[in-house]
Amino acid sequence: MEEFSFSIPQGIFFGDRIVTKLPKLASKLGGKKAFIISGPHLKRIGLVGKCSEELENGGVQCESFTETEANPSTDTVHKAAESFVKSGADMIIAIGGGSPLDVAKAVAVVAKFGGNINDYEGVSKIPGPVVPIIAVPTTAGTGSEVTAFSVITDHSRNYKLTIGSEYILPRYALLDPELIESVPEKTAAACGIDALVHAIEAYVSLKASPFSDMMALKAIELIGGNLCEYVENRGNKDAARSMMQGSLFAGIAFSHARLGNVHAMSHPVSAYFDVPHGLANAILLPTVIEYNGSATIEKYYDIYRCLSSGREDGREFDINTLVDEIKSLSKKLGIPSGLKEVGVKEEFFEKMSTDAMKSGNIKVNPRKTTYEDIMKLYKKAY
């Protein structure tokens, strides 16, 4: 067995009304003025205002930027970074799903070291500590609060660039299950599947370790046992708590083990056609599992056992058993069955395949994958 290592260099706080800890944690970071990065929906429903009030009541001044969009762009990052610098703030509070959290990480880099976010594309390109971040996730899906990655869309080349560095890990993550009880149904479904994909791909990754396996399997168990109940009734507190925990563990798993072909292929889908990330992952997942089956069938059986709560139906397990389980779950959640249904066009497959092959996730996918393989997978998922 290869060597492995792990660390979780963050303070993670979980519980109802945990956002009341914001002022205390901001003070621990030496913050005098906070800059909130969030989205228009969370501003509209009053969550940004609530967090601002908590901070100001605790003696921490506050300004905000609430223009982040789904699949956030490099333009948004630079606009937010300019606002941050003008504000005179010394720390960032990221509130929202993966988009605001990814923007916050990118802003923390540009605001500290200058230049363009494209300058930091790749792994370990950031020279040192960035502006400190506190993350407050409001979806159970991305796990971005515990990952050392930020994914930003560069529209000039229809490409999702990734920056990866432990320096962009949020210092603290505050996970409040009450914050995901008002998530729209379709968002809850797509984000929940996204978290499941994180756990599945981390578990079968060539970079998996006993530590990441433990986190991934627990995440699959929690998500598989609660996703449908949570989507049907976001006010189900037990289901919401389990989903938020599952998303957290999945994020920790893939931050240590990386991902695979699903994510390598989904990023071009989002970049070219603005398909939500979680939705793209959900559509591609069955096709990629079927492709990988011959390379890691034992681990896929473990996944099936977790997803099905050990249910046995007398059918001998093969990869189609798991594929059928995933397809059944997606159907219950209203996930489209093919890329064509979300507006993807076949004539872009060559460009998309070229971009997918640039992803480091291809290298840790359990089955070796070529450009021609990616083309075939896109066609099959179409």
Phi, psi and omega in degrees: 000139180289158174295153173212160178214161176205156174203148174233083189277041184229160168265120182245123183240130185231132176155165178296138178059030181291343180295345177294347178278354184308308182300319181295317181288325176299318179294324177299327179277000181078017184284134175254331180217127182259150177239112181275131173245123184206197181237167184297326181295317182288333172290317183297320183275001172093002182290321178298316178297321179298315179292322177299317180296318178301316181294312184292325176294336178266009176088014180249118178295162188207138167228167185216156172231119187235039183249016179290145183240170172297145184050062188300148187258166175298325178299318179296318179302313184288326176294316179293322180295320177298317179296321179299311182299317179296329183290335184077014181289160180237008176201163183238135171251115180261119183238121177143199176276204184298328183296304178299325180292320177294319178297317181301317180297316180294319178297320180300329179283306184296320181296329181275318189246354177077186179080202182250146182300333177299335180297340186252011181299138181110194183252136175062038177263357183268126190285343183185189181303142181254182175302130182296144184235138166247127183255133177235089182290142179239012172226155174258089186193299193284326186069012186298338180294343182234018180244152183262035182228151172223131181244121185231139181274127174258100185293339181294339178228015180048052188221140175265110180272149180240134169246137182225125179191140176297340179295337182265005174296131173303143179291321179227149174233127179249112183251110182245107182303334179296335183286344181256009181280348181247013180293135178303150187303312182295323178294318179300319180293311182295318180293321180296317176295322178304313179297320179297317178298319177305312183293316181296312182292324177296321184292323182264000181298148175293344179263008181295152178222169176305325180292309181293326178299318180299314179295318183294314182294321177295321178297316180298319179298313182293315182289314180300326182275352187226349187299312182296317179297320180294316181294320180292328182211090182297344177279359176288101188297320180296316180294320179296317179297316180295320179294319180292322176294316179299318178298319179299310182295323178296320178297317178296319181299310185282340175292339178260334187248352187069194187234228183192207186297328181301311181289323177301322182275331184285330181298315175296326177301315179290320184293320183274328188234008175056033176282132178308140187305311182297322179294317178299317178301315183298319182292321184280336189305309182300320181296317181290320177300316180298319179296319184280347192309318184292340185271337187206052186297327181296317180291325177293330175294319175303316181297315179300316180299321179291316182293323185264007182055040177075010182297130176246130181245017179082357181270131177293134186289131164220179187297331179292336176299314179288319179302315180296322178297316180294316180297321179296318178298314181298321179296317177301327183270359179077024179280131177302152185270347182212160181295331180300326183292341180252017172092006178289141182247135185301328184294349179265358186301323181295313179296318180297320180293320177300315180291321179299322182291345177282346184285136175294342180294332178302322186291336181253004174297141186296337176246131179305138188227131177252172176304316180297322178297316180298318177303315181295322181292319176300315181297320181291326180278356186289000000 
